[in-house]
Amino acid sequence: MYFNISRVMIIVTVPKENTEEVRMAICNEGAGVIGNYSHCSVSTKCIGTFKPNDDANPYIGENNKLEFVEEDKLEINCEVDKVKGVVSKIREVHPYEEPLINIIPLLDENNF
């Protein structure tokens, strides 16, 4: 069976104080459209962990110290042809030096 992937889910974790800025940037870049609705997204509270090495320039925390940060996991659907622009915009507005960005292909229910 062949599946044509036309949409993806983009998932990014964001410090809670930056969630709305990142959400609006993503939506203004064209993600989050479902039918006649725009700016569709979901955010879930989570705890992110990371340990910056000596070469890192962390937005939060200290080098060589394990950090636990209250974050939001922001999930938003996106047409495949808009992904590069959306990811570029995330990297532009996200405060982290290396944001975690997951891109997951979505299957259309009409394929089944």
DSSP file (Angstrom, degrees, kcal/mol; ACC not computed):
  #  RESIDUE AA STRUCTURE BP1 BP2  ACC     N-H-->O    O-->H-N    N-H-->O    O-->H-N    TCO  KAPPA ALPHA  PHI   PSI    X-CA   Y-CA   Z-CA
    1    1 A M              0   0    0      0, 0.0     2,-0.4     0, 0.0     0, 0.0   0.000 360.0 360.0 360.0 136.9    0.0    0.0    0.0
    2    2 A Y        -     0   0    0    109,-0.1     2,-0.5     2,-0.0     0, 0.0  -0.865 360.0-160.0-105.7 134.7    1.3    3.5   -0.9
    3    3 A F        -     0   0    0     -2,-0.4     2,-0.7   104,-0.0   104,-0.0  -0.962   9.4-147.2-116.5 130.2    0.6    6.5    1.2
    4    4 A N        -     0   0    0     -2,-0.5     2,-0.7   104,-0.1   104,-0.3  -0.859  16.1-150.8 -93.4 114.5    0.9   10.1    0.0
    5    5 A I        +     0   0    0     -2,-0.7   102,-0.1     1,-0.2     3,-0.1  -0.777  33.8 153.0 -90.8 114.3    2.1   12.2    2.8
    6    6 A S        +     0   0    0     -2,-0.7    74,-2.6   100,-0.4     2,-0.3   0.533  62.5  42.4-114.2 -13.2    0.8   15.8    2.5
    7    7 A R  E     -AB  79 106A   0     99,-0.6    99,-2.5    72,-0.3     2,-0.3  -0.957  59.6-170.7-135.1 153.0    0.7   16.8    6.1
    8    8 A V  E     -AB  78 105A   0     70,-2.7    70,-2.4    -2,-0.3     2,-0.5  -0.896  24.2-123.0-132.4 164.2    3.0   16.5    9.1
    9    9 A M  E     -AB  77 104A   0     95,-2.9    95,-2.7    -2,-0.3     2,-0.5  -0.962  23.7-156.4-106.5 124.7    2.8   17.1   12.8
   10   10 A I  E     -AB  76 103A   0     66,-3.1    66,-2.1    -2,-0.5     2,-0.5  -0.895  10.9-172.4-101.6 128.3    5.5   19.5   14.1
   11   11 A I  E     +AB  75 102A   0     91,-2.7    91,-3.0    -2,-0.5     2,-0.4  -0.983   9.0 168.1-124.0 128.3    6.3   19.2   17.8
   12   12 A V  E     -AB  74 101A   0     62,-2.3    62,-3.1    -2,-0.5     2,-0.4  -1.000  27.7-135.6-140.1 138.7    8.6   21.6   19.6
   13   13 A T  E     -A   73   0A   0     87,-1.0    87,-0.3    -2,-0.4    60,-0.2  -0.784  28.6-179.1 -94.6 141.5    9.3   22.1   23.3
   14   14 A V  E     -A   72   0A   0     58,-2.6    58,-3.0    -2,-0.4     5,-0.1  -0.995  37.0-100.6-140.8 138.5    9.5   25.7   24.4
   15   15 A P  E >>  -A   71   0A   0      0, 0.0     3,-2.8     0, 0.0     4,-0.6  -0.404  44.4-116.7 -55.7 137.9   10.1   27.4   27.8
   16   16 A K  G >4 S+     0   0    0     54,-1.3     3,-0.8     1,-0.3     4,-0.4   0.783 113.1  59.1 -55.8 -30.5    6.6   28.4   29.0
   17   17 A E  G 34 S+     0   0    0      1,-0.2    -1,-0.3     2,-0.1     4,-0.2   0.633 110.4  43.5 -73.6 -10.7    7.3   32.1   28.9
   18   18 A N  G <> S+     0   0    0     -3,-2.8     4,-2.2     2,-0.1     5,-0.2   0.395  84.0  99.7-109.9   0.3    8.1   31.8   25.1
   19   19 A T  H <X S+     0   0    0     -3,-0.8     4,-3.1    -4,-0.6     5,-0.2   0.911  82.1  47.0 -57.8 -49.1    5.2   29.6   24.1
   20   20 A E  H  > S+     0   0    0     -4,-0.4     4,-2.5     1,-0.2    -1,-0.2   0.877 111.5  51.2 -66.6 -36.6    2.9   32.2   22.7
   21   21 A E  H  > S+     0   0    0      2,-0.2     4,-2.0     1,-0.2    -1,-0.2   0.932 115.1  42.5 -63.2 -45.2    5.6   33.9   20.6
   22   22 A V  H  X S+     0   0    0     -4,-2.2     4,-2.5     2,-0.2    -2,-0.2   0.921 113.8  52.2 -68.0 -43.3    6.7   30.6   19.1
   23   23 A R  H  X S+     0   0    0     -4,-3.1     4,-2.6    -5,-0.2     5,-0.2   0.939 111.9  45.6 -57.5 -48.6    3.0   29.5   18.5
   24   24 A M  H  X S+     0   0    0     -4,-2.5     4,-2.8     1,-0.2    -1,-0.2   0.879 111.7  52.0 -66.0 -37.3    2.1   32.8   16.7
   25   25 A A  H  X S+     0   0    0     -4,-2.0     4,-0.9    -5,-0.2    -1,-0.2   0.924 111.8  46.8 -63.3 -43.6    5.3   32.6   14.6
   26   26 A I  H ><>S+     0   0    0     -4,-2.5     5,-1.8     2,-0.2     3,-0.6   0.936 115.6  44.9 -63.2 -47.4    4.5   29.1   13.5
   27   27 A C  H ><5S+     0   0    0     -4,-2.6     3,-1.7     1,-0.2    -2,-0.2   0.896 110.0  53.9 -66.7 -39.7    0.9   29.9   12.7
   28   28 A N  H 3<5S+     0   0    0     -4,-2.8    -1,-0.2     1,-0.3    -2,-0.2   0.702 102.6  59.9 -67.8 -17.3    1.7   33.1   10.9
   29   29 A E  T <<5S-     0   0    0     -4,-0.9    -1,-0.3    -3,-0.6    -2,-0.2   0.481 130.4 -93.7 -86.7  -4.5    4.1   31.0    8.7
   30   30 A G  T < 5S+     0   0    0     -3,-1.7     3,-0.3     1,-0.4    49,-0.3   0.401  84.8 122.9 111.6  -1.9    1.1   28.9    7.6
   31   31 A A      < +     0   0    0     -5,-1.8     8,-0.5     1,-0.2    -1,-0.4  -0.433  53.5  50.5 -83.3 166.0    1.0   25.9   10.0
   32   32 A G        +     0   0    0     45,-3.2     8,-2.9     1,-0.3     2,-0.6   0.738  68.8 143.9  82.6  24.1   -2.0   25.1   12.1
   33   33 A V        +     0   0    0     -3,-0.3     2,-0.4    44,-0.3    -1,-0.3  -0.865  18.7 172.2 -99.8 125.3   -4.7   25.1    9.4
   34   34 A I  B >   -D   37   0B   0      3,-2.3     3,-1.9    -2,-0.6     2,-0.2  -0.933  62.8 -59.3-131.0 107.8   -7.5   22.6    9.6
   35   35 A G  T 3  S-     0   0    0     -2,-0.4    -1,-0.0     1,-0.3     0, 0.0  -0.386 123.6  -8.2  58.7-122.5  -10.3   23.1    7.1
   36   36 A N  T 3  S+     0   0    0     -2,-0.2     2,-0.4    -3,-0.1    -1,-0.3   0.224 121.6  88.8 -89.8  13.4  -11.8   26.6    7.7
   37   37 A Y  B <   -D   34   0B   0     -3,-1.9    -3,-2.3     3,-0.0     2,-0.2  -0.903  53.5-170.4-116.9 140.4   -9.8   27.2   10.9
   38   38 A S        +     0   0    0     -2,-0.4    -5,-0.2    -5,-0.2    -6,-0.1  -0.738  65.4  39.1-116.9 171.9   -6.3   28.6   11.3
   39   39 A H  S    S+     0   0    0     -8,-0.5     2,-0.5    -2,-0.2    -6,-0.2   0.811  72.8 162.8  59.4  33.7   -4.0   28.9   14.3
   40   40 A C        +     0   0    0     -8,-2.9    37,-0.4    -3,-0.2     2,-0.3  -0.737  11.5 137.3 -85.1 125.0   -5.0   25.3   15.5
   41   41 A S        -     0   0    0     -2,-0.5     2,-0.4    35,-0.1    35,-0.2  -0.965  40.8-138.6-157.1 169.4   -2.5   23.9   18.0
   42   42 A V  E     -C   75   0A   0     33,-2.2    33,-3.1    -2,-0.3     2,-0.4  -0.998  14.2-168.2-134.5 137.8   -2.2   22.0   21.2
   43   43 A S  E     -C   74   0A   0     -2,-0.4     2,-0.4    31,-0.2    31,-0.2  -0.993   1.7-170.9-128.9 141.4    0.2   22.7   24.1
   44   44 A T  E     -C   73   0A   0     29,-1.7    29,-3.2    -2,-0.4     2,-0.2  -0.985  26.7-117.2-128.4 135.4    1.0   20.4   27.0
   45   45 A K  E     +C   72   0A   0     -2,-0.4     2,-0.3    27,-0.2    27,-0.2  -0.495  46.6 157.5 -70.6 140.5    3.0   21.2   30.1
   46   46 A C  E     -C   71   0A   0     25,-2.8    25,-2.9    -2,-0.2     2,-0.5  -0.940  42.0-113.5-152.6 171.6    6.1   19.2   30.5
   47   47 A I  E     -C   70   0A   0     -2,-0.3     2,-0.3    23,-0.2    23,-0.2  -0.974  30.1-159.8-114.9 119.4    9.5   19.1   32.2
   48   48 A G  E     -C   69   0A   0     21,-3.0    21,-2.8    -2,-0.5     2,-0.4  -0.726   3.8-160.3 -96.5 148.3   12.5   19.2   29.9
   49   49 A T  E     +C   68   0A   0     -2,-0.3     2,-0.3    19,-0.2    19,-0.2  -0.959  19.2 150.7-126.8 148.2   16.0   18.1   30.8
   50   50 A F  E     -C   67   0A   0     17,-1.4    17,-3.2    -2,-0.4    15,-0.0  -0.964  30.6-147.4-166.6 158.3   19.3   18.9   29.4
   51   51 A K        -     0   0    0     -2,-0.3    15,-0.2    15,-0.2     2,-0.1  -0.880  21.9-144.4-134.6 101.3   23.0   19.3   30.3
   52   52 A P        -     0   0    0      0, 0.0    12,-4.5     0, 0.0    13,-0.3  -0.408  15.8-140.0 -67.2 137.1   24.9   21.9   28.3
   53   53 A N    >   -     0   0    0     10,-0.2     3,-1.4    11,-0.1    12,-0.1  -0.205  36.6 -83.7 -85.5-174.6   28.5   21.0   27.6
   54   54 A D  T 3  S+     0   0    0      1,-0.3     9,-0.1     9,-0.1    -1,-0.1   0.779 128.5  51.1 -61.8 -28.1   31.5   23.4   27.7
   55   55 A D  T 3  S+     0   0    0      2,-0.0    -1,-0.3     0, 0.0     2,-0.1   0.525  90.5 102.6 -89.0  -6.0   30.9   24.6   24.2
   56   56 A A    <   -     0   0    0     -3,-1.4     7,-0.1     1,-0.1     0, 0.0  -0.381  57.3-154.9 -78.8 155.3   27.2   25.4   24.7
   57   57 A N        -     0   0    0     -2,-0.1    40,-0.1     5,-0.1    -1,-0.1  -0.707  27.6-157.5-123.7  76.1   25.7   28.9   25.3
   58   58 A P        -     0   0    0      0, 0.0     3,-0.1     0, 0.0     5,-0.1  -0.271  22.0-153.9 -68.7 139.0   22.6   27.9   27.2
   59   59 A Y  S    S+     0   0    0      1,-0.2     2,-0.4     3,-0.1    37,-0.1   0.848  91.9  25.5 -69.7 -38.0   19.5   30.3   27.3
   60   60 A I  S    S+     0   0    0      2,-0.0    -1,-0.2     7,-0.0     2,-0.1  -0.975 115.2   5.8-126.5 140.0   18.6   28.7   30.7
   61   61 A G  S    S-     0   0    0     -2,-0.4     2,-0.3    -3,-0.1     5,-0.1  -0.302  80.4 -67.4  92.4-170.6   21.0   27.0   33.1
   62   62 A E    >   -     0   0    0      3,-0.3     3,-1.4    -2,-0.1    -5,-0.1  -0.893  48.8 -91.2-127.0 152.1   24.7   26.5   33.5
   63   63 A N  T 3  S+     0   0    0     -2,-0.3   -10,-0.2     1,-0.2    -9,-0.1  -0.348 108.9   9.8 -61.0 141.0   27.3   24.5   31.5
   64   64 A N  T 3  S+     0   0    0    -12,-4.5     2,-0.4     1,-0.2    -1,-0.2   0.676 103.4 111.2  62.7  22.6   27.9   21.0   32.8
   65   65 A K  S <  S-     0   0    0     -3,-1.4    -3,-0.3   -13,-0.3     2,-0.3  -0.993  71.9-120.8-126.9 127.2   24.9   21.1   35.1
   66   66 A L        -     0   0    0     -2,-0.4     2,-0.3   -15,-0.2   -15,-0.2  -0.488  34.6-158.0 -66.7 127.4   21.8   19.0   34.5
   67   67 A E  E     - C   0  50A   0    -17,-3.2   -17,-1.4    -2,-0.3     2,-0.5  -0.844  16.2-160.8-112.1 145.6   18.8   21.3   34.2
   68   68 A F  E     - C   0  49A   0     -2,-0.3     2,-0.4   -19,-0.2   -19,-0.2  -0.994  21.1-177.3-122.3 120.0   15.1   20.6   34.7
   69   69 A V  E     - C   0  48A   0    -21,-2.8   -21,-3.0    -2,-0.5     2,-0.6  -0.961  30.5-123.3-127.9 133.8   12.9   23.3   33.0
   70   70 A E  E     + C   0  47A   0     -2,-0.4   -54,-1.3   -23,-0.2     2,-0.3  -0.647  49.0 165.1 -71.8 120.8    9.1   23.8   32.9
   71   71 A E  E     -AC  15  46A   0    -25,-2.9   -25,-2.8    -2,-0.6     2,-0.4  -0.811  36.5-124.5-130.6 169.2    8.3   23.8   29.2
   72   72 A D  E     -AC  14  45A   0    -58,-3.0   -58,-2.6    -2,-0.3     2,-0.7  -0.964  17.4-140.3-112.5 137.2    5.3   23.5   26.9
   73   73 A K  E     -AC  13  44A   0    -29,-3.2   -29,-1.7    -2,-0.4     2,-0.5  -0.894  22.7-158.0 -94.5 114.7    5.2   20.9   24.2
   74   74 A L  E     -AC  12  43A   0    -62,-3.1   -62,-2.3    -2,-0.7     2,-0.4  -0.839   9.8-172.6-100.3 124.8    3.7   22.6   21.2
   75   75 A E  E     +AC  11  42A   0    -33,-3.1   -33,-2.2    -2,-0.5     2,-0.3  -0.962  11.2 162.2-121.3 133.5    2.1   20.4   18.6
   76   76 A I  E     -A   10   0A   0    -66,-2.1   -66,-3.1    -2,-0.4     2,-0.1  -0.989  32.5-124.8-152.6 137.9    0.8   21.8   15.3
   77   77 A N  E     -A    9   0A   0    -37,-0.4   -45,-3.2    -2,-0.3     2,-0.3  -0.489  30.4-175.0 -83.2 157.6   -0.1   20.3   11.9
   78   78 A C  E     -A    8   0A   0    -70,-2.4   -70,-2.7   -47,-0.2     2,-0.2  -0.991  29.5-113.1-154.6 138.4    1.5   21.6    8.8
   79   79 A E  E >>  -A    7   0A   0     -2,-0.3     3,-2.1   -49,-0.3     4,-0.5  -0.508  35.9-120.3 -68.4 142.1    1.2   21.1    5.0
   80   80 A V  G >4 S+     0   0    0    -74,-2.6     3,-1.2     1,-0.3     4,-0.4   0.848 110.7  59.3 -55.5 -38.7    4.4   19.5    3.7
   81   81 A D  G 34 S+     0   0    0    -75,-0.3    -1,-0.3     1,-0.2     4,-0.2   0.598 107.2  47.6 -70.9  -8.0    5.2   22.4    1.4
   82   82 A K  G <> S+     0   0    0     -3,-2.1     4,-2.3     2,-0.1    -1,-0.2   0.473  84.4  94.2-105.3  -5.2    5.3   24.8    4.3
   83   83 A V  H <X S+     0   0    0     -3,-1.2     4,-3.1    -4,-0.5     5,-0.3   0.907  82.1  50.9 -59.3 -48.5    7.6   22.7    6.6
   84   84 A K  H  > S+     0   0    0     -4,-0.4     4,-2.2     1,-0.2    -1,-0.2   0.913 113.5  45.6 -58.8 -43.3   10.9   24.3    5.6
   85   85 A G  H  > S+     0   0    0      2,-0.2     4,-2.1    -4,-0.2    -1,-0.2   0.891 114.0  48.7 -66.0 -39.8    9.6   27.8    6.2
   86   86 A V  H  X S+     0   0    0     -4,-2.3     4,-2.5     2,-0.2    -2,-0.2   0.933 112.6  47.0 -66.6 -46.2    7.9   26.8    9.5
   87   87 A V  H  X S+     0   0    0     -4,-3.1     4,-2.4     1,-0.2    -2,-0.2   0.898 111.7  51.9 -63.4 -39.7   11.1   25.1   10.8
   88   88 A S  H  X S+     0   0    0     -4,-2.2     4,-1.5    -5,-0.3    -1,-0.2   0.909 110.4  48.5 -61.0 -42.3   13.2   28.1    9.8
   89   89 A K  H  X S+     0   0    0     -4,-2.1     4,-2.2     2,-0.2     5,-0.3   0.885 108.3  54.0 -66.8 -39.4   10.8   30.4   11.6
   90   90 A I  H  X S+     0   0    0     -4,-2.5     4,-2.8     1,-0.2    -2,-0.2   0.955 109.5  47.9 -58.2 -49.3   11.0   28.2   14.8
   91   91 A R  H  < S+     0   0    0     -4,-2.4    -1,-0.2     1,-0.2    -2,-0.2   0.823 111.0  53.0 -62.5 -30.4   14.8   28.4   14.7
   92   92 A E  H  < S+     0   0    0     -4,-1.5    -1,-0.2    -5,-0.2    -2,-0.2   0.907 121.8  26.2 -70.6 -43.0   14.5   32.2   14.3
   93   93 A V  H  < S+     0   0    0     -4,-2.2    -2,-0.2    -5,-0.1    -3,-0.2   0.665  94.2 102.6 -99.9 -17.9   12.2   32.9   17.2
   94   94 A H     <  -     0   0    0     -4,-2.8   -80,-0.1    -5,-0.3   -75,-0.0  -0.444  64.6-143.2 -69.7 137.0   13.0   30.0   19.6
   95   95 A P  S    S+     0   0    0      0, 0.0    -1,-0.1     0, 0.0     2,-0.1   0.736  70.5  95.2 -74.8 -20.3   15.2   31.1   22.5
   96   96 A Y  S    S-     0   0    0      1,-0.1    -2,-0.1   -37,-0.1   -82,-0.0  -0.420  72.9-137.0 -75.9 146.3   17.2   27.8   22.7
   97   97 A E  S    S+     0   0    0      1,-0.3    -1,-0.1   -40,-0.1    -3,-0.0   0.872 104.0  19.4 -61.9 -40.0   20.5   27.4   20.9
   98   98 A E  S    S-     0   0    0      2,-0.0    -1,-0.3    -3,-0.0     2,-0.1  -0.727  84.3-164.1-134.0  82.0   19.4   23.9   19.7
   99   99 A P        -     0   0    0      0, 0.0     2,-0.7     0, 0.0   -85,-0.1  -0.392  25.1-117.0 -69.1 145.5   15.5   23.5   20.0
  100  100 A L        +     0   0    0    -87,-0.3   -87,-1.0    -2,-0.1     2,-0.5  -0.741  39.2 178.5 -80.4 117.1   14.1   20.0   19.8
  101  101 A I  E     -B   12   0A   0     -2,-0.7     2,-0.4   -89,-0.2   -89,-0.2  -0.977   8.3-170.0-125.9 117.2   11.9   19.9   16.7
  102  102 A N  E     -B   11   0A   0    -91,-3.0   -91,-2.7    -2,-0.5     2,-0.5  -0.894   4.1-165.0-106.2 137.0   10.2   16.7   15.7
  103  103 A I  E     -B   10   0A   0     -2,-0.4   -93,-0.2   -93,-0.2    -2,-0.0  -0.972  10.1-175.2-123.2 114.1    8.5   16.3   12.3
  104  104 A I  E     -B    9   0A   0    -95,-2.7   -95,-2.9    -2,-0.5     2,-0.1  -0.938  24.0-124.9-116.2 123.2    6.1   13.3   12.1
  105  105 A P  E     -B    8   0A   0      0, 0.0     2,-0.4     0, 0.0   -97,-0.2  -0.387  24.7-145.3 -64.9 142.2    4.3   12.3    8.9
  106  106 A L  E     -B    7   0A   0    -99,-2.5   -99,-0.6    -2,-0.1  -100,-0.4  -0.908   3.4-138.7-111.5 137.2    0.5   12.1    9.1
  107  107 A L        -     0   0    0     -2,-0.4     2,-0.3  -102,-0.1  -102,-0.1  -0.770  20.5-125.1 -91.9 137.3   -1.6    9.6    7.2
  108  108 A D    >   -     0   0    0     -2,-0.4     3,-2.4  -104,-0.3     4,-0.2  -0.642  14.2-130.5 -80.1 136.2   -4.9   10.9    5.8
  109  109 A E  G >  S+     0   0    0     -2,-0.3     3,-1.4     1,-0.3    -1,-0.1   0.738 105.0  69.4 -59.8 -22.3   -7.9    8.9    6.9
  110  110 A N  G 3  S+     0   0    0      1,-0.3    -1,-0.3     2,-0.2    -2,-0.0   0.629  84.2  71.7 -71.8 -11.7   -8.9    8.6    3.2
  111  111 A N  G <         0   0    0     -3,-2.4    -1,-0.3     1,-0.2    -2,-0.2   0.580 360.0 360.0 -76.4  -8.9   -6.0    6.3    2.7
  112  112 A F    <         0   0    0     -3,-1.4    -1,-0.2    -4,-0.2    -2,-0.2   0.416 360.0 360.0-108.0 360.0   -7.7    3.6    4.6
